[in-house]
Amino acid sequence: MSQLFQGNLGTSFSKHIPVTQYLLERLPWTLMLLAAVMVLVLAIGIPVGVLAARKRGKLTDRIISVLVTLGISVFIPFISFLLLYVFAFRLKILPTGGAYTPPRGAGLAYWLDVGKHLILPAIALTITNLANAVMYTRNSMIEVLHEDYIRTAYSKGNDTKRVIRVHALKNALIPTVTVIGLQIGTMVGGAVVTETVFSWPGVGRLIYDAVNALDYPVLQGAFLLLAVAVVVMNFLTDLAVAWLDPRIRLGGQ
Amino acid sequence: MKQRKSTLYYFFRNRNGVLGLCGVALIMVIGLVGPLFLAKPQGYTTDILVAPGAAHWLGTDSLGLDILAELVWGARTSLYVSVLALLVAAAIGLPLGLLSGYFNNWFSGLIDGFIDIFLTIPMLPLMIIMAAIMGANITNVALILGIFSWPSLARVTRNSTLKIREMQYIEAANSMGLSKPRILFRHILLNASGPVFVNLTLVMASAVLSEASLSFLGLGDPTTWSWGTMLKRAWSANAVITSPNPWWWWLMPSLCIVLYVVCFNLFGMALNDTLNPKGRS
């Protein structure tokens, strides 16, 4: 236990390096992937959810809800295979796996290369999370649009755009933010399948390798990291929700 | 009886639900009857990577085995896994949910906390570790999936029980002196069946997804066919990015998984709309 607090998680059986070092090497890659996913989910999911709520019951809403059902049911290897087949095999515009083309370059060219490798795994991970984000935004937006204060906002002479953006969205976002926060938290260690398919050198791939090598110290470390990530993300989500809705107070009073 | 009739009526008016139900029934028939007609694919033949045609309707894989036969045997595995996972989840989740909802004491608090913990931890990595430790065996995989699916079921049962417990007919049943088990199972569980059924369909859908993920990561049973195992073999052979591309090898099992899950989700959603009177329109 005292070793744990000094940052010593033991030594990997298969790699013969300290587990802490091994995890810290992989963590930035996973965080990079998650950042890309989060940006995509927020940037696409919220507008689409709002659109579906405004066109409730119309054709647009129906199409969106069919896509959401498909998105929730999707099997990550399947979507990854499709992406690989189309973009890497047929069109040959994106790489098939890894995080950079082997001799590791430097400077702008290197980062562009990493960015190219990031696109497919990020899209694959985005699709499932996007479906959830759209669904939660749509449902809570529909509820919020029925509230008295929305009618008040309209009757004060605000136009639809302003009512949606300023009055409705902030309240409707609370469930969306909560769900995305929790998902991201579990994904810090949970993107095992995606990272395996695309050989992305993150924590998920590390778990896969460690299981195949029965590397228990690494697994133990990975799980500690996972638990910490979930707790930290829960905390950050609470903060974000409290910022969105000042009525929710963190801690007593 | 009138209530049941109208529930069925509302269900069959829901087009998506009927579609889902048909899909689920079709998969069940294929999984149960199919293996009687198609021999279990074993060993290897010389017809390697044959494209879909008259001899092999859905082509063959790199060992020359028939994809259609593999899919049919895979359907059986998926059914077996999801039913066993469902039974395990129901056996643990239903009683715990009922008890913790009905008795409001330290024990129910304990169970509730336990459910909370289970729902917060990421499932897949834990399942991976358990599967790695317990060994690759289809029954083990099903048991693990069941063990990881009971918390959501217990939570749903508990929430319904909490609501129903306060109803007047439960009070009436109590004052008539009915035994506790009778009240719990006959009066509460029966009335909580709507959300519980919906959750059970979700358990079956997610069991297939998880089984496929585990098999895909190489933690499935190497002696039986499953859609995840097929994908794993196709992926290991770089089937997605080799040329000429054996698309039937990786596309068919993926489509089966997606169809299975979509059908169960449609069925569950329709069930939710039908059993919840507010959703009827």
Contacts between the chains, C-beta under 8 A, distances in Angstrom:
chain1	res1	chain2	res2	distance
A	69	B	262	6.8
A	69	B	265	6.2
A	69	B	266	7.1
A	69	B	269	7.7
A	70	B	258	7.9
A	70	B	262	6.8
A	72	B	265	6.7
A	73	B	205	7.3
A	73	B	258	6.2
A	73	B	261	4.1
A	73	B	262	4.6
A	73	B	265	5.2
A	74	B	258	6.7
A	75	B	209	6.1
A	75	B	212	6.2
A	75	B	213	7.8
A	75	B	254	6.4
A	75	B	257	4.7
A	75	B	258	5.9
A	75	B	261	7.0
A	76	B	213	7.5
A	77	B	212	7.6
A	77	B	213	7.6
A	77	B	216	5.4
A	77	B	231	5.6
A	77	B	235	7.2
A	77	B	254	7.0
A	78	B	231	8.0
A	78	B	254	3.7
A	78	B	255	7.9
A	78	B	257	6.6
A	78	B	258	6.0
A	81	B	231	7.9
A	81	B	235	7.7
A	81	B	240	5.0
A	81	B	250	5.4
A	81	B	251	7.7
A	81	B	254	6.3
A	82	B	254	8.0
A	84	B	240	4.9
A	84	B	241	6.1
A	85	B	240	5.4
A	85	B	241	7.5
A	85	B	245	7.3
A	85	B	247	7.3
A	88	B	241	6.0
A	89	B	240	6.6
A	89	B	241	4.6
A	89	B	243	7.4
A	89	B	245	6.6
A	96	B	241	5.4
A	182	B	120	8.0
A	186	B	121	7.9
A	186	B	122	3.8
A	187	B	122	7.8
A	189	B	122	6.2
A	189	B	125	5.6
A	190	B	122	4.4
A	190	B	124	5.7
A	190	B	125	6.0
A	192	B	124	5.9
A	192	B	125	6.2
A	192	B	128	6.6
A	192	B	213	8.0
A	192	B	217	6.9
A	193	B	124	7.5
A	193	B	213	5.5
A	193	B	216	6.6
A	193	B	217	6.9
A	196	B	217	6.5
A	197	B	235	7.1
A	207	B	125	5.6
A	207	B	128	6.6
A	208	B	128	7.7
A	208	B	217	6.0
A	211	B	128	5.5
A	211	B	129	6.7
A	211	B	132	4.6
A	211	B	217	7.5
A	211	B	219	7.3
A	212	B	218	6.9
A	214	B	132	6.9
A	219	B	129	6.0
A	222	B	125	7.3
A	223	B	125	7.1
A	223	B	126	8.0
A	223	B	129	7.8
A	226	B	121	7.8
A	226	B	122	6.1
A	226	B	125	6.3
A	227	B	121	7.4
A	230	B	120	6.0
A	230	B	121	7.0
A	230	B	122	7.0
A	234	B	120	7.6
